[in-house]
């Protein structure tokens, strides 16, 4: 109702203006005023509607202009400051963030891979030092050395299963076996298979007969068509396909039977088969005659080889026992507490230094692995999850129908929250720490009497990473976590790894 009154007032004003214009020009004032009033009454609401639309759009245009200006000044790194953001602008900003996160993710994966490679390169060094340590414990098989194994390592098996006693017993058994072989009839006849020996001459005579016969039967046995017909008993009453004229094989065999005699210069297949049968029979007969001689030769050769094997065992018996003892001790030392092992070996400087080096290398590999698995890997997962969620939002608001949807800035800012800066700082810290640990080589600096972790020695107590397991055993005042702890961890009674055992 108020709008109608306004329209009538505005129309009346326009009508009076038209009447003045008409009076000035000498026209019909009443008629001209009526037309002006009607036109004014019609166009006034239309003009008002256009004005309302323009006024309503102005704030939105200003908002878009401010958002664009803010985005251009700080691309991908500044949150939306207005109350709402259009879907199209959110997509543009989200794509910038997506590219930044993807680049950081690739860097993280590359560093994660490098860290694992460093760990893999440590494995041969650890195995080499471990082998050198075991070799120092057991350089040779000597009773004095075997007696010292238990005090030095806590390995007591050699006390009730002395390898030297077993070695001597095996040596006696092998020497008895060697004597038995050398006194055997077959070994005593070994000169018979030597050049010019009786059995060697017999075999040569047989071979003079066998070789020509082998040459004679070879053309027959290498002809597949002939052998197929021969095994099928072609040309005899036992022929497999006799009377089966309806089969293709029957005609195929007939064709082969006509062509094979020409190859062997015989008038018929039956004569070819008969000649092969005679040659093969002669060959089989001479082979059967020569077989006993061959068996005797082989038996003598086997006895000679058996003697050689026994001699080789005797010559390498001590090496075999040393290898077994070292492997047995190595299995024992695999998880033994290094501090206790070091304490027992303090009177042996070379051994104690290798214990330090082995322990340090193993701890270095453990720390490198923890940096990879507890440092890089969780952040890789976090960025991958962020990319996945951000990608879903980008796909949603990239649709045409959602280009101009108003998204509350609080939601949009949550979606484009950028973890890159924080993760980038962690990445740099992890890389520096990894290189610091990897380049450490002064293993002699470690002191087992101080009961401190290798981490503190390798980093000179300059780096604290909350996920390193060794830090759990240190006083809480020395630990700086990446995340503030609400409740402090209890100090463990020992700094030993749960994988390290006690020495009995």
C-alpha positions as CSV (number, residue, x, y, z in Angstrom):
1,X,0.0,0.0,0.0
2,X,2.8,2.5,0.8
3,X,4.4,1.7,-2.5
4,X,1.1,2.5,-4.4
5,X,0.9,5.9,-2.7
6,X,4.5,6.6,-3.6
7,X,3.8,5.6,-7.2
8,X,0.7,8.0,-7.4
9,X,2.7,10.9,-5.9
10,X,5.6,10.3,-8.4
11,X,3.1,10.0,-11.3
12,X,1.3,13.2,-10.2
13,X,4.6,15.0,-10.2
14,X,5.4,13.7,-13.7
15,X,1.8,14.7,-14.9
16,X,2.3,18.3,-13.6
17,X,5.6,18.5,-15.4
18,X,4.0,17.4,-18.6
19,X,1.1,19.9,-18.2
20,X,3.7,22.8,-17.8
21,X,5.5,21.6,-20.9
22,X,2.2,21.4,-22.8
23,X,1.1,24.8,-21.7
24,X,4.4,26.3,-22.7
25,X,4.0,24.8,-26.2
26,X,0.3,25.7,-26.5
27,X,-1.0,22.2,-26.6
28,X,-4.0,20.6,-24.9
29,X,-2.9,20.7,-21.3
30,X,-5.5,18.3,-19.9
31,X,-4.9,15.6,-22.6
32,X,-1.1,15.9,-22.4
33,X,-1.2,15.7,-18.6
34,X,-3.4,12.6,-18.6
35,X,-1.0,10.8,-21.0
36,X,2.0,11.9,-18.9
37,X,0.3,10.7,-15.8
38,X,-0.5,7.3,-17.3
39,X,3.0,6.8,-18.7
40,X,4.6,7.9,-15.5
41,X,2.4,5.5,-13.5
42,X,3.5,2.6,-15.8
43,X,7.2,3.2,-16.0
44,X,7.8,4.2,-12.3
45,X,7.6,0.6,-10.9
46,X,9.7,-0.7,-13.8
47,X,12.4,1.9,-13.0
48,X,12.2,1.1,-9.3
49,X,12.6,-2.7,-9.9
50,X,15.8,-2.1,-12.0
51,X,17.2,0.2,-9.3
52,X,16.5,-2.4,-6.6
53,X,18.3,-5.1,-8.7
54,X,21.3,-2.9,-9.3
55,X,21.5,-1.9,-5.6
56,X,21.2,-5.5,-4.5
57,X,24.1,-6.5,-6.8
58,X,26.5,-3.8,-5.8
59,X,27.5,-5.4,-2.4
60,X,28.1,-8.7,-4.2
61,X,30.2,-7.1,-6.9
62,X,32.2,-5.3,-4.3
63,X,32.7,-8.5,-2.4
64,X,33.9,-10.4,-5.5
65,X,36.3,-7.5,-6.3
66,X,37.8,-7.5,-2.8
67,X,38.2,-11.4,-2.9
68,X,39.9,-11.1,-6.2
69,X,42.2,-8.4,-5.0
70,X,43.0,-10.4,-1.9
71,X,43.7,-13.6,-3.9
72,X,45.9,-11.8,-6.4
73,X,48.0,-10.3,-3.6
74,X,48.3,-13.6,-1.6
75,X,47.7,-16.5,-4.0
76,X,46.9,-19.8,-2.2
77,X,48.1,-18.7,1.2
78,X,45.5,-16.4,2.6
79,X,42.1,-17.3,4.0
80,X,38.9,-15.8,2.7
81,X,38.0,-12.7,4.8
82,X,34.5,-12.0,3.5
83,X,31.4,-13.7,4.8
84,X,30.9,-15.8,1.7
85,X,33.0,-17.0,-1.2
86,X,31.8,-18.1,-4.6
87,X,32.4,-21.7,-5.7
88,X,34.5,-20.6,-8.7
89,X,36.8,-18.5,-6.6
90,X,37.1,-21.4,-4.0
91,X,38.1,-23.8,-6.8
92,X,40.7,-21.4,-8.1
93,X,42.3,-20.9,-4.7
94,X,42.0,-24.7,-3.9
95,X,43.8,-25.6,-7.1
96,X,46.8,-23.4,-6.1
97,X,46.9,-25.1,-2.7
98,X,46.6,-28.5,-4.4
99,X,49.7,-27.8,-6.5
100,X,51.7,-26.6,-3.5
101,X,50.7,-29.7,-1.4
102,X,51.5,-32.1,-4.3
103,X,54.9,-30.6,-4.8
104,X,55.6,-30.9,-1.0
105,X,54.3,-34.5,-1.1
106,X,56.7,-35.5,-3.8
107,X,59.6,-34.0,-1.8
108,X,58.5,-36.0,1.2
109,X,58.3,-39.2,-0.7
110,X,61.7,-38.6,-2.2
111,X,63.3,-38.0,1.2
112,X,61.5,-41.0,2.6
113,X,63.0,-43.2,-0.1
114,X,66.5,-41.7,0.5
115,X,66.1,-42.5,4.2
116,X,65.3,-46.1,3.5
117,X,68.2,-46.4,1.1
118,X,70.6,-45.1,3.8
119,X,69.2,-47.8,6.1
120,X,69.7,-50.5,3.5
121,X,73.3,-49.3,2.9
122,X,74.0,-49.8,6.7
123,X,73.1,-53.5,6.6
124,X,76.3,-54.8,4.9
125,X,78.4,-52.7,7.3
126,X,76.5,-54.2,10.3
127,X,77.0,-57.7,9.0
128,X,80.7,-57.2,8.3
129,X,81.4,-55.8,11.8
130,X,79.3,-58.5,13.4
131,X,81.4,-61.2,11.5
132,X,84.6,-59.5,12.5
133,X,83.5,-59.5,16.1
134,X,82.7,-63.2,16.1
135,X,86.0,-63.9,14.4
136,X,87.8,-62.1,17.1
137,X,86.1,-64.2,19.8
138,X,87.0,-67.4,17.9
139,X,90.0,-66.8,15.7
140,X,91.0,-70.5,15.8
141,X,89.9,-73.6,17.6
142,X,92.1,-73.6,20.7
143,X,91.2,-74.9,24.2
144,X,92.3,-71.6,25.8
145,X,90.1,-69.6,23.4
146,X,87.1,-71.9,23.9
147,X,87.5,-71.6,27.6
148,X,87.3,-67.8,27.4
149,X,84.0,-67.7,25.4
150,X,81.7,-68.1,28.4
151,X,83.4,-65.3,30.5
152,X,83.5,-63.0,27.5
153,X,80.0,-63.6,26.2
154,X,78.0,-65.7,28.7
155,X,77.7,-68.5,26.1
156,X,78.0,-71.7,28.1
157,X,77.3,-74.3,25.4
158,X,81.0,-74.9,24.7
159,X,81.5,-75.8,28.4
160,X,79.5,-79.1,28.2
161,X,79.8,-79.6,24.4
162,X,83.4,-78.9,23.7
163,X,83.9,-78.6,19.9
164,X,87.5,-79.7,20.1
165,X,86.5,-83.1,21.5
166,X,83.9,-83.5,18.7
167,X,86.5,-82.4,16.2
168,X,89.0,-85.0,17.3
169,X,86.3,-87.7,17.3
170,X,85.2,-86.8,13.8
171,X,88.8,-86.7,12.6
172,X,89.4,-90.3,14.0
173,X,86.2,-91.5,12.3
174,X,87.3,-90.0,9.0
175,X,90.8,-91.5,9.2
176,X,89.3,-94.9,9.9
177,X,87.0,-94.5,7.0
178,X,89.9,-93.5,4.8
179,X,91.9,-96.6,5.9
180,X,88.9,-98.9,5.1
181,X,88.6,-97.4,1.6
182,X,92.3,-97.8,0.8
183,X,92.2,-101.4,2.0
184,X,89.2,-102.3,-0.1
185,X,89.4,-104.6,-3.1
186,X,88.0,-102.1,-5.5
187,X,90.5,-99.4,-4.5
188,X,93.3,-101.9,-4.8
189,X,92.2,-102.6,-8.4
190,X,92.4,-98.9,-9.4
191,X,95.4,-99.6,-11.7
192,X,93.0,-101.6,-13.9
193,X,91.2,-98.5,-15.0
194,X,94.3,-96.5,-15.7
195,X,95.7,-96.1,-19.2
196,X,96.9,-99.6,-20.3
197,X,95.0,-101.3,-17.5
198,X,93.0,-104.6,-18.1
199,X,89.5,-103.1,-17.8
200,X,90.5,-100.0,-19.8
201,X,91.7,-102.3,-22.6
202,X,88.5,-104.3,-22.6
203,X,86.4,-101.3,-22.8
204,X,88.5,-100.0,-25.7
205,X,87.9,-103.3,-27.6
206,X,84.1,-103.1,-27.0
207,X,84.0,-99.5,-28.1
208,X,85.7,-100.4,-31.4
209,X,82.7,-102.6,-32.2
210,X,80.0,-100.4,-30.6
211,X,81.0,-97.2,-32.3
212,X,80.5,-98.4,-35.9
213,X,77.2,-100.0,-35.0
214,X,76.0,-96.7,-33.4
215,X,76.9,-94.9,-36.6
216,X,75.0,-97.5,-38.6
217,X,71.7,-97.3,-36.6
218,X,71.8,-93.5,-36.2
219,X,70.2,-92.7,-39.7
220,X,67.3,-95.0,-38.9
221,X,66.7,-93.7,-35.3
222,X,66.9,-90.0,-36.4
223,X,64.2,-90.5,-39.1
224,X,61.0,-89.9,-37.2
225,X,58.8,-91.2,-40.0
226,X,60.7,-94.5,-40.1
227,X,60.6,-95.0,-36.3
228,X,56.9,-94.2,-36.3
229,X,56.3,-97.0,-38.9
230,X,58.7,-99.4,-37.2
231,X,57.1,-99.0,-33.7
232,X,53.6,-99.4,-35.4
233,X,54.8,-102.7,-36.9
234,X,54.1,-101.5,-40.4
235,X,54.3,-104.3,-43.0
236,X,53.6,-107.1,-40.4
237,X,50.4,-108.8,-39.1
238,X,50.7,-106.7,-35.9
239,X,50.4,-103.3,-37.7
240,X,48.4,-101.0,-35.5
241,X,46.3,-99.4,-38.3
242,X,45.8,-102.6,-40.3
243,X,42.5,-102.4,-42.3
244,X,41.6,-98.9,-41.0
245,X,41.4,-97.4,-44.4
246,X,39.0,-94.7,-43.3
247,X,41.6,-93.0,-41.1
248,X,44.0,-90.3,-42.3
249,X,46.9,-91.9,-40.5
250,X,46.5,-95.1,-42.6
251,X,47.2,-93.2,-45.8
252,X,49.9,-91.1,-44.2
253,X,51.8,-94.3,-43.2
254,X,51.3,-95.7,-46.7
255,X,52.9,-92.6,-48.2
256,X,55.9,-92.8,-45.8
257,X,56.3,-96.5,-46.5
258,X,56.7,-95.7,-50.2
259,X,59.2,-92.9,-49.8
260,X,61.5,-94.4,-47.0
261,X,63.0,-97.3,-49.1
262,X,64.4,-94.8,-51.6
263,X,66.3,-93.1,-48.8
264,X,67.9,-96.3,-47.7
265,X,68.3,-97.8,-51.2
266,X,66.0,-100.7,-50.5
267,X,63.1,-102.0,-52.7
268,X,60.6,-102.1,-49.8
269,X,59.9,-100.8,-46.3
270,X,60.0,-104.4,-45.0
271,X,63.6,-104.8,-46.0
272,X,64.6,-101.5,-44.5
273,X,62.9,-102.5,-41.2
274,X,64.7,-105.9,-41.3
275,X,68.1,-104.2,-41.8
276,X,67.5,-101.9,-38.9
277,X,66.4,-104.7,-36.7
278,X,69.6,-106.7,-37.3
279,X,71.8,-103.7,-36.7
280,X,70.0,-102.8,-33.5
281,X,70.1,-106.4,-32.3
282,X,73.9,-106.5,-32.8
283,X,74.4,-103.2,-31.0
284,X,72.3,-104.3,-28.0
285,X,74.1,-107.6,-27.8
286,X,77.6,-106.0,-27.6
287,X,76.4,-103.4,-25.2
288,X,75.1,-106.1,-22.9
289,X,78.4,-108.0,-23.1
290,X,80.3,-104.8,-22.2
291,X,78.0,-103.8,-19.4
292,X,79.7,-105.9,-16.6
293,X,83.0,-104.3,-17.5
294,X,81.5,-100.8,-17.3
295,X,80.0,-101.6,-13.9
296,X,83.4,-102.6,-12.6
297,X,85.0,-99.5,-13.9
298,X,82.3,-97.3,-12.4
299,X,82.6,-99.1,-9.0
300,X,86.3,-98.5,-8.9
301,X,85.9,-94.8,-10.0
302,X,83.3,-94.3,-7.2
303,X,85.6,-95.8,-4.6
304,X,88.4,-93.4,-5.8
305,X,86.0,-90.4,-5.6
306,X,84.8,-91.5,-2.1
307,X,88.4,-91.5,-0.9
308,X,89.0,-88.0,-2.3
309,X,85.9,-86.7,-0.5
310,X,87.0,-88.2,2.8
311,X,90.5,-86.6,2.4
312,X,88.9,-83.3,1.6
313,X,86.7,-83.5,4.8
314,X,89.8,-84.3,6.9
315,X,91.6,-81.3,5.4
316,X,88.7,-78.9,5.9
317,X,87.4,-80.4,9.2
318,X,88.8,-77.6,11.4
319,X,87.4,-74.9,9.1
320,X,84.0,-76.6,9.2
321,X,84.1,-76.7,13.0
322,X,85.2,-73.1,13.3
323,X,82.4,-72.0,11.0
324,X,79.8,-73.9,13.1
325,X,81.1,-72.5,16.4
326,X,81.1,-69.0,15.0
327,X,77.6,-69.3,13.7
328,X,76.4,-70.7,17.0
329,X,78.1,-67.9,18.9
330,X,76.6,-65.4,16.4
331,X,73.1,-66.6,17.1
332,X,73.7,-66.1,20.8
333,X,75.1,-62.6,20.4
334,X,72.3,-61.4,18.1
335,X,70.1,-60.0,20.8
336,X,72.5,-59.9,23.8
337,X,72.6,-56.6,25.8
338,X,75.5,-54.7,24.4
339,X,76.4,-52.9,27.7
340,X,76.8,-56.2,29.5
341,X,78.8,-57.6,26.6
342,X,81.1,-54.6,26.7
343,X,81.6,-54.9,30.4
344,X,82.7,-58.5,30.0
345,X,85.1,-57.6,27.2
346,X,86.8,-54.6,28.8
347,X,90.0,-56.5,29.2
348,X,90.0,-57.1,25.4
349,X,90.3,-53.6,23.8
350,X,90.0,-54.8,20.2
351,X,86.8,-56.7,21.0
352,X,85.3,-54.0,23.1
353,X,85.9,-51.4,20.4
354,X,84.1,-53.6,17.9
355,X,81.2,-54.1,20.3
356,X,80.8,-50.3,20.4
357,X,81.0,-50.0,16.6
358,X,78.5,-52.8,16.1
359,X,76.1,-51.3,18.7
360,X,76.5,-47.9,17.2
361,X,75.8,-49.1,13.6
362,X,72.7,-51.0,14.8
363,X,71.4,-47.9,16.7
364,X,72.1,-45.7,13.6
365,X,70.0,-48.1,11.4
366,X,67.3,-48.0,14.1
367,X,67.2,-44.2,14.3
368,X,67.2,-43.8,10.5
369,X,64.3,-46.3,10.3
370,X,62.3,-44.4,13.0
371,X,62.9,-41.1,11.2
372,X,61.5,-42.7,8.0
373,X,58.6,-44.6,9.6
374,X,57.6,-42.2,12.4
375,X,58.7,-38.9,10.8
376,X,58.3,-38.9,7.0
377,X,55.6,-41.6,6.6
378,X,52.9,-40.1,8.8
379,X,53.3,-36.7,7.1
380,X,53.1,-38.4,3.7
381,X,49.8,-40.0,4.8
382,X,48.5,-36.7,6.2
383,X,49.2,-34.9,2.9
384,X,47.7,-37.7,0.8
385,X,44.5,-37.5,2.9
386,X,44.5,-33.7,2.6
387,X,44.8,-34.0,-1.2
388,X,42.0,-36.6,-1.3
389,X,39.6,-34.4,0.6
390,X,40.6,-31.2,-1.2
391,X,40.1,-33.0,-4.6
392,X,36.6,-34.0,-3.7
393,X,35.7,-30.4,-2.9
394,X,37.3,-29.2,-6.1
395,X,35.4,-31.7,-8.1
396,X,32.1,-30.6,-6.5
397,X,32.5,-26.9,-7.0
398,X,34.0,-27.3,-10.5
399,X,30.6,-28.2,-11.7
400,X,28.8,-25.5,-13.6
401,X,25.8,-25.4,-11.3
402,X,28.1,-24.7,-8.3
403,X,30.2,-21.9,-9.9
404,X,28.3,-19.1,-8.1
405,X,27.2,-20.9,-5.0
406,X,27.9,-18.9,-1.9
407,X,30.1,-20.9,0.4
408,X,30.5,-19.7,4.0
409,X,34.0,-18.5,4.5
410,X,34.4,-20.4,7.7
411,X,33.9,-23.7,5.8
412,X,36.0,-22.6,2.8
413,X,38.9,-21.6,5.2
414,X,38.7,-25.0,6.9
415,X,38.9,-26.8,3.6
416,X,41.9,-24.8,2.4
417,X,43.8,-24.9,5.6
418,X,47.4,-25.3,4.5
419,X,49.7,-27.6,6.5
420,X,52.6,-27.1,4.1
421,X,54.5,-24.6,6.2
422,X,54.5,-26.7,9.3
423,X,55.3,-29.9,7.5
424,X,58.1,-28.1,5.5
425,X,59.7,-27.1,8.7
426,X,59.5,-30.7,10.0
427,X,60.9,-32.0,6.7
428,X,64.0,-29.7,7.0
429,X,64.5,-30.8,10.6
430,X,64.2,-34.5,9.8
431,X,66.6,-34.2,6.9
432,X,69.2,-32.4,9.0
433,X,68.8,-35.0,11.8
434,X,69.1,-37.8,9.3
435,X,72.3,-36.5,7.9
436,X,73.7,-35.8,11.3
437,X,73.0,-39.4,12.4
438,X,74.1,-40.9,9.0
439,X,77.5,-39.1,9.1
440,X,78.3,-40.0,12.7
441,X,81.4,-42.2,13.0
442,X,83.1,-41.6,16.3
443,X,81.7,-44.7,18.0
444,X,84.5,-44.7,20.6
445,X,82.9,-41.6,22.2
446,X,80.1,-43.7,23.6
447,X,80.5,-44.5,27.3
448,X,78.4,-47.4,28.7
449,X,79.0,-46.2,32.2
450,X,77.0,-43.0,31.7
451,X,73.8,-44.9,30.8
452,X,72.8,-42.4,28.1
453,X,71.3,-43.2,24.7
454,X,73.3,-43.4,21.5
455,X,70.9,-40.6,20.2
456,X,72.4,-38.1,22.6
457,X,75.9,-39.0,21.6
458,X,75.2,-39.0,17.8
459,X,73.4,-35.7,17.9
460,X,75.6,-34.1,20.6
461,X,72.3,-33.6,22.5
462,X,71.3,-30.9,20.0
463,X,68.3,-32.6,18.4
464,X,65.2,-33.9,20.2
465,X,62.5,-35.8,18.3
466,X,59.7,-37.1,20.4
467,X,59.1,-40.3,18.5
468,X,62.6,-41.7,19.0
469,X,62.3,-44.7,21.3
470,X,65.5,-44.2,23.2
471,X,64.3,-40.8,24.5
472,X,61.6,-42.6,26.6
473,X,64.3,-43.8,29.0
474,X,65.7,-40.3,29.6
475,X,64.6,-37.8,32.3
476,X,61.6,-35.8,31.2
477,X,63.5,-32.5,31.5
478,X,65.7,-33.5,28.6
479,X,62.9,-34.4,26.2
480,X,61.5,-31.8,23.8
481,X,58.5,-33.3,21.9
482,X,57.0,-32.0,18.6
483,X,53.7,-32.1,20.4
484,X,53.2,-31.0,24.0
485,X,52.4,-33.9,26.2
486,X,49.5,-33.7,28.6
487,X,50.8,-36.5,30.8
488,X,54.5,-37.3,31.1
489,X,55.8,-40.7,30.3
490,X,57.2,-42.8,33.1
491,X,60.9,-43.4,33.1
492,X,61.9,-46.9,32.3
493,X,64.2,-48.8,34.6
494,X,66.6,-49.7,31.9
495,X,67.7,-48.1,28.7
496,X,68.0,-51.4,27.0
497,X,65.9,-52.2,23.9
498,X,63.1,-54.7,24.5
499,X,64.8,-56.8,21.8
500,X,68.0,-57.2,23.8
501,X,68.4,-60.1,26.1
502,X,70.2,-60.8,29.3
503,X,73.4,-62.8,29.7
504,X,72.9,-65.8,31.9
